Amino acid sequence: MVNYTEEELQELKTTMSTMGGYLPKDKTGYIWNNYKRITNSKENQPCTCPSSGKLWQKAINAINTYLKEN
């Protein structure tokens, strides 16, 4: 089970609510690190090129699922 403080959880919710079809480069590390924290993954962060879109979508989906369940 992932333990977020209330402050961390609120920051994650706020950040994810601003995500649209575009992934800001200044948020990539934050998103990927939270994805790894939630899924207990050891995956290296992918590049932000279009060919990595499915990996980023997987990360965003995992975070959003976590937020819905918590």
C-alpha positions as CSV (number, residue, x, y, z in Angstrom):
1,M,0.0,0.0,0.0
2,V,1.3,3.4,-1.0
3,N,1.3,6.0,1.8
4,Y,0.8,9.6,0.7
5,T,0.5,12.4,3.2
6,E,-2.7,14.4,2.7
7,E,-0.6,17.3,1.3
8,E,1.1,14.9,-1.2
9,L,-2.2,13.5,-2.3
10,Q,-3.7,16.9,-2.8
11,E,-0.7,18.0,-4.9
12,L,-1.0,14.9,-7.0
13,K,-4.7,15.5,-7.5
14,T,-4.1,19.1,-8.5
15,T,-1.3,18.2,-10.9
16,M,-3.3,15.4,-12.6
17,S,-6.4,17.6,-12.9
18,T,-4.3,20.0,-15.1
19,M,-3.2,17.2,-17.5
20,G,-4.8,17.2,-20.9
21,G,-3.6,15.9,-24.2
22,Y,-0.2,17.5,-23.6
23,L,2.3,16.4,-21.0
24,P,4.4,19.4,-19.8
25,K,8.1,18.5,-19.8
26,D,8.5,20.1,-16.3
27,K,6.1,17.5,-14.9
28,T,7.4,14.4,-16.5
29,G,9.7,13.4,-13.6
30,Y,7.0,14.1,-11.1
31,I,4.5,12.0,-13.0
32,W,6.9,9.1,-13.6
33,N,8.1,9.0,-10.0
34,N,4.6,8.9,-8.7
35,Y,3.7,6.2,-11.2
36,K,6.7,4.1,-9.9
37,R,5.7,4.8,-6.3
38,I,2.1,3.7,-6.9
39,T,2.9,0.6,-8.9
40,N,6.1,-0.3,-7.2
41,S,7.8,-0.3,-10.6
42,K,11.5,0.0,-11.3
43,E,11.0,1.1,-14.9
44,N,13.3,3.8,-16.2
45,Q,11.6,7.1,-17.3
46,P,10.9,7.1,-21.0
47,C,11.6,10.0,-23.3
48,T,8.9,12.4,-24.2
49,C,8.9,11.5,-27.9
50,P,5.7,10.4,-29.6
51,S,6.8,6.7,-29.6
52,S,6.7,6.7,-25.8
53,G,3.1,7.9,-25.7
54,K,1.7,4.5,-24.6
55,L,4.1,4.4,-21.6
56,W,3.1,7.8,-20.5
57,Q,-0.6,6.9,-20.9
58,K,0.0,3.8,-18.8
59,A,1.5,6.0,-16.1
60,I,-1.3,8.5,-16.2
61,N,-3.9,5.8,-16.1
62,A,-2.3,4.2,-13.1
63,I,-2.1,7.4,-11.2
64,N,-5.7,8.4,-12.1
65,T,-6.9,4.9,-11.0
66,Y,-5.1,5.3,-7.7
67,L,-6.7,8.7,-7.1
68,K,-10.2,7.4,-7.8
69,E,-9.7,4.5,-5.4
70,N,-8.2,6.7,-2.7
